[in-house]
Amino acid sequence: MIHLSKLPNIETTIFTIMSGLANKHKAINLSQGFPNFKSDQKLIDLVSKAMNSGYNQYALMPGNMELREAIAKKFDLLYGSSYHPESEITITAGATQAIYDVITAFVRADDEVIILKPAYDCYEPSIRINGGKPVSIQLEAPNYQVDWNEVAQKMSSKTKMIIINTPHNPSGTIFSEADMLKLQELTKNSNIIVLSDEVYEHIVFDGEKHQSVCLFPDLKSRSFITASFGKTFHNTGWKTGYCCAPKELMEEFQKIHQFNVFSVNHPVQKGLADYMQDPNTYLGLSEFFQAKRDLFLNLIKDSRFQFKPSQGTYFQVLDYSKITQEYDVDYAKRLTIENGLASIPLSVFNENKLDNKVLRFCFAKTDDTLKQAADILNKI
Ligand SMILES: Cc1ncc(COP(=O)(O)O)c(C=O)c1O
């Protein structure tokens, strides 16, 4: 029997490929976005405590109530924005599941979804599996600024959703207040849903402010925010995240969520709820990662790689066009195999695999690892 693939063009993700190659060649792995240091022992102890005190059965479908309350408090504290813990917040198995369920809840066959490239790689397959059509807008290196006129031109009566991501993986750029106001103006009086992927909301540098959709009332009324505890608390393997949206949107989301996963890891949720009672657990993150960015960039400032300092996330993109004109995927592989340093080539996130000779390096690593990586880059 012949099985026709629903996603015929989907290949193994570049993260799996590059991490596999890094392991095989014992290379320093700055490819996949995860820390190589432990998360806070206090958080690990709180999760263990939750397991030992009986939080081992299904959580409520939208998530542990104390965690939803802690998230609501955080939105109030950071953005002066209110999401009701009863009806406007759902805990998910990482941001990935939240993104999939938002798209599945709203995108029907032939609906168009605008995505900005380079784009995180789970958006497009989630749109396609639902019969939707990704409409891509390619952002130009090295600034990756959005041309909102182009967005306006690509919008049509078929546009169901626009996906944004600030701070932006892979480019490390952030949206300004002007960007958000433009998006708000463009979507006003429409039925377009905005999926705002804010997994790096707590990692914004140089005193800039994270521009969450929730700061813009009209935008908030049509938006989902997706978030990731893995990114915030250095434990991507726990795959716990959440999403928030106004009640009527969240009701539709939960119709998918309850049959996709129903509820997620309960002891982790309880541990996170207790841990988040202290806002310092997430407030110091920008400073922590800015020091790593600065260390890394200072070490490679005399190398042949060119860069603009990352404005947010824990990624730094480096332009290698002064070194070689090789296709970025080939160069990333060669750098791993011959030089012992793994990164992610940006073309895999671009429209038609556009190659700007740019690689992405994750600096969520110990200072020692960053120094070793810089030594390699400086010798090239
Ligand atoms: C932009 C972006 N969105 C979503 C995710 C997925 O987050 P999670 O691991 O919580 O599913 C990632 C992870 O790298 C990401 O970079």
PDBQT file of the ligand as one rigid body, heavy atoms in Angstrom, charges set to zero:
ROOT
HETATM    1  C1  LIG A 401      11.430  31.078  18.448  1.00  0.00    +0.000 C 
HETATM    2  C2  LIG A 401      11.144  29.802  19.146  1.00  0.00    +0.000 A 
HETATM    3  N1  LIG A 401       9.870  29.430  19.328  1.00  0.00    +0.000 NA
HETATM    4  C3  LIG A 401       9.561  28.279  19.948  1.00  0.00    +0.000 A 
HETATM    5  C4  LIG A 401      10.522  27.438  20.423  1.00  0.00    +0.000 A 
HETATM    6  C5  LIG A 401      10.127  26.146  21.085  1.00  0.00    +0.000 C 
HETATM    7  O1  LIG A 401      10.128  26.242  22.464  1.00  0.00    +0.000 OA
HETATM    8  P1  LIG A 401       9.881  24.944  23.375  1.00  0.00    +0.000 P 
HETATM    9  O2  LIG A 401      11.192  24.244  23.506  1.00  0.00    +0.000 OA
HETATM   10  O3  LIG A 401       9.363  25.485  24.665  1.00  0.00    +0.000 OA
HETATM   11  O4  LIG A 401       8.872  24.108  22.664  1.00  0.00    +0.000 OA
HETATM   12  C6  LIG A 401      11.861  27.769  20.252  1.00  0.00    +0.000 A 
HETATM   13  C7  LIG A 401      12.932  26.846  20.682  1.00  0.00    +0.000 C 
HETATM   14  O5  LIG A 401      14.064  26.927  20.246  1.00  0.00    +0.000 OA
HETATM   15  C8  LIG A 401      12.186  28.982  19.608  1.00  0.00    +0.000 A 
HETATM   16  O6  LIG A 401      13.448  29.368  19.429  1.00  0.00    +0.000 OA
ENDROOT
TORSDOF 0
